[in-house]
């Protein structure tokens, strides 16, 4: 691939530059992109990323009753009338459904990155499979790993997730010569804390990780940390009703 870059917050996304055919991978490790990956692995048909609760409800009006579920949070609080986006809870209801997902940071980052030539959702769960897919289908393109961050703030766990993804890219044959300084920093950070115990410490030490532990979500965080456990490739694609994230591993695409 031509080069690999890391954007530290969604607020730093250059939408015009992404429009020049770049491949974007959004990371919101705690919680949105991990939830998307998990939901698709649990049998969700697709995930529609919404900017807000209002937009999510408008999307729901376009779908048949019984075919979708509303999922989302705002500033850490589950939106009224929505399910919470916790991976281990999603598996109880998402089979065969389209999830309409609205979150404070992750879906906002995805929507801001939609100018990219190809857009994927990345996590620790699917970082290896995603890296292999990108090396296979986008070997000559520029890759931009986007850390969603949290309301304008840098997030430790997203940076760690981007570093894991970059480590997987290198194992698939990408060259360190193509890494930007931010990409190299993410890689070095991940390599410093790559063991299972150290990785869990990184997640638990982050601001969102501390919030999850305080709210009894330790099991979800352990699930999210299962590096390379899933082969799901969440890719944003155009559909008759708008934009949806589906699992490229279950479909045939022309890239």
C-alpha positions as a printed Julia matrix, in Angstrom:
255×3 Matrix{Float64}:
   0.0     0.0    0.0
   1.09    3.54  -0.68
   1.03    4.84   2.9
  -0.68    4.46   6.27
  -1.82    7.44   8.37
  -3.54    7.82  11.74
  -6.04   10.56  12.62
  -6.19   11.05  16.39
  -9.75   12.45  16.67
 -12.78   12.54  14.39
 -12.61   16.34  14.58
  -9.32   16.15  12.67
 -10.75   14.26   9.68
  -9.95   15.96   6.37
 -13.13   15.13   4.47
 -11.81   16.59   1.21
  -8.58   14.56   1.36
 -10.49   11.36   2.12
 -12.51   11.96  -1.02
  -9.43   11.33  -3.15
  -9.99    7.58  -3.09
  -8.46    6.84   0.31
  -9.4     3.81   2.4
 -10.65    4.8    5.86
 -10.87    2.53   8.89
 -12.72    3.99  11.89
 -11.86    2.85  15.42
 -14.15    3.45  18.38
 -12.94    0.57  20.51
 -15.14    1.47  23.47
 -17.71    1.19  22.01
 -19.31    1.72  18.6
 -17.06   -0.1   16.12
 -16.63   -3.04  18.49
 -20.43   -3.18  18.82
 -20.83   -3.09  15.02
 -18.33   -5.92  14.57
 -19.96   -7.97  17.32
 -23.5    -7.4   16.02
 -22.6    -8.59  12.53
 -20.92  -11.66  14.0
 -24.09  -12.36  16.02
 -26.17  -12.4   12.85
 -27.35   -8.82  12.36
 -28.14   -8.19   8.69
 -26.59   -4.74   8.72
 -25.95   -1.64  10.83
 -27.11    1.83   9.82
 -24.87    4.5   11.41
 -26.87    7.57  12.44
 -25.6    10.99  13.51
 -28.29   11.45  16.15
 -31.31    9.86  17.78
 -33.57   11.97  15.58
 -31.87   10.73  12.43
 -32.04    7.14  13.7
 -35.8     7.42  14.21
 -36.19    8.92  10.72
 -34.27    5.96   9.28
 -36.53    3.59  11.19
 -39.55    5.08   9.46
 -38.13    3.82   6.16
 -37.97    0.2    7.32
 -40.64   -2.38   7.91
 -41.67   -2.92  11.53
 -39.97   -5.94  13.04
 -36.98   -5.73  10.72
 -34.92   -3.3   12.79
 -33.9    -2.33  16.31
 -32.86    1.09  17.56
 -29.55    1.04  19.47
 -27.65    3.96  20.89
 -26.23    6.18  23.57
 -25.47    9.86  24.0
 -22.74   10.98  26.4
 -22.74    7.54  28.0
 -26.49    7.36  28.61
 -28.73    4.96  26.7
 -31.11    6.95  24.51
 -34.76    6.67  25.56
 -36.49    3.97  23.54
 -33.18    2.51  22.3
 -31.23   -0.56  23.34
 -27.75    0.03  24.83
 -24.82   -0.73  22.45
 -23.08   -3.27  24.68
 -21.77   -6.24  22.63
 -22.83   -9.01  24.98
 -26.34   -7.56  25.18
 -26.63   -7.14  21.41
 -26.45  -10.88  20.86
 -29.79  -11.3   22.66
 -31.83   -9.58  19.95
 -29.87   -8.72  16.79
 -30.16  -11.98  14.82
 -31.73  -11.26  11.44
 -32.24   -7.58  12.25
 -30.94   -4.29  10.91
 -29.57   -2.22  13.77
 -29.93    1.55  13.55
 -27.06    2.78  15.7
 -26.48    6.28  17.08
 -23.52    6.98  19.38
 -21.76   10.08  20.63
 -18.48    9.42  18.83
 -18.25    6.25  16.75
 -21.16    6.71  14.36
 -20.36   10.43  14.17
 -16.82    9.52  13.03
 -18.16    7.05  10.46
 -20.53    9.64   9.03
 -17.76   12.24   8.85
 -15.51    9.79   6.98
 -18.06    8.85   4.33
 -16.17   10.66   1.56
 -13.54    7.93   1.64
 -13.27    5.65  -1.37
 -13.88    2.69   0.97
 -14.89    2.85   4.63
 -14.53    0.08   7.22
 -15.2    -0.29  10.95
 -12.23   -1.63  12.88
 -11.79   -3.08  16.35
  -9.52   -5.35  18.32
 -11.97   -8.15  17.54
 -11.46   -8.0   13.77
  -8.19   -6.12  13.32
  -6.33   -9.09  11.86
  -9.07  -10.09   9.4
  -9.53   -6.48   8.37
  -5.8    -6.0    7.78
  -5.67   -9.15   5.64
  -8.7    -7.95   3.64
  -7.18   -4.51   3.06
  -3.8    -5.94   2.05
  -5.61   -8.18  -0.43
  -8.0    -5.61  -1.92
  -6.32   -2.22  -1.35
  -2.61   -2.95  -1.67
  -1.88    0.15  -3.76
  -4.09    2.63  -1.89
  -3.56    5.06   0.98
  -4.95    3.83   4.31
  -6.24    6.24   6.97
  -6.9     4.81  10.43
  -9.31    7.16  12.2
  -9.52    7.23  16.0
 -13.0     8.47  16.91
 -11.93   10.01  20.2
 -14.46   11.29  22.71
 -16.16   14.67  22.26
 -13.0    16.26  20.89
 -10.63   14.43  23.22
  -7.95   11.88  22.34
  -8.81    8.31  23.43
  -6.14    5.88  24.57
  -8.09    2.78  23.52
  -8.69    3.97  19.95
  -4.97    4.7   19.53
  -4.2     1.22  20.85
  -6.69   -0.33  18.42
  -5.16    1.55  15.5
  -1.73    0.31  16.57
  -2.94   -3.28  16.61
  -4.4    -2.88  13.13
  -1.12   -1.4   11.84
   0.83   -4.27  13.42
  -1.44   -6.68  11.53
  -0.89   -4.75   8.28
   2.86   -5.17   8.65
   2.44   -8.88   9.27
   0.45   -9.04   6.03
   3.32   -7.49   4.07
   2.89   -3.72   4.41
   6.14   -1.77   4.8
   7.11    0.38   7.77
   8.44    2.9    5.23
   4.86    3.86   4.44
   3.9     4.72   8.02
   3.36    8.34   8.99
   4.75    9.5   12.34
   1.32    9.14  13.95
   0.98    5.63  12.52
   4.43    4.71  13.81
   3.55    6.11  17.24
   0.38    3.99  17.38
   2.37    0.91  16.34
   5.06    1.48  18.97
   2.42    2.05  21.66
   0.67   -1.19  20.75
   3.94   -3.14  20.67
   4.77   -1.82  24.15
   1.49   -3.15  25.55
   0.64   -6.01  23.18
   0.29   -8.83  25.71
  -3.19   -9.83  26.83
  -2.74   -8.54  30.38
  -1.15   -5.26  29.27
  -3.83   -4.71  26.63
  -6.6    -5.17  29.17
  -4.81   -2.69  31.42
  -4.76   -0.14  28.59
  -8.51   -0.46  28.06
  -9.28   -0.42  31.78
  -7.05    2.63  32.31
  -8.77    4.71  29.64
 -11.46    7.22  30.57
 -14.21    5.2   28.91
 -12.81    1.95  30.29
 -13.02    3.3   33.84
 -16.62    4.31  33.16
 -17.45    0.81  31.88
 -15.92   -0.85  34.93
 -17.85    1.49  37.23
 -21.09    0.47  35.46
 -20.56   -3.29  35.68
 -19.4    -3.82  32.09
 -16.15   -5.67  32.78
 -17.36   -8.72  30.82
 -18.06   -6.56  27.76
 -14.59   -5.04  27.99
 -13.03   -8.5   28.2
 -15.03   -9.5   25.12
 -13.92   -6.4   23.21
 -10.27   -7.15  23.98
 -10.33  -10.54  22.19
  -7.76   -9.58  19.58
  -8.3   -11.21  16.2
 -11.22  -13.34  17.43
 -13.63  -12.46  14.6
 -13.41  -12.57  10.8
 -16.08   -9.9   10.26
 -15.24   -7.16   7.72
 -17.72   -4.3    8.35
 -17.84   -2.16   5.2
 -20.08    0.81   4.45
 -22.05    0.4    1.25
 -24.82    2.16  -0.61
 -28.25    0.51  -0.52
 -31.68    1.39  -1.89
 -32.62    3.08   1.4
 -29.31    4.81   2.13
 -26.01    3.67   3.63
 -25.54    0.49   5.64
 -22.6    -1.38   7.13
 -22.53   -5.03   6.1
 -20.07   -7.88   6.46
 -17.87   -8.03   3.36
 -16.7   -11.48   4.44
 -20.17  -12.82   3.58
 -20.51  -11.05   0.24
 -18.76  -10.7   -3.09
 -17.55   -7.19  -3.81
 -15.66   -5.59  -6.68
 -13.03   -3.25  -5.25
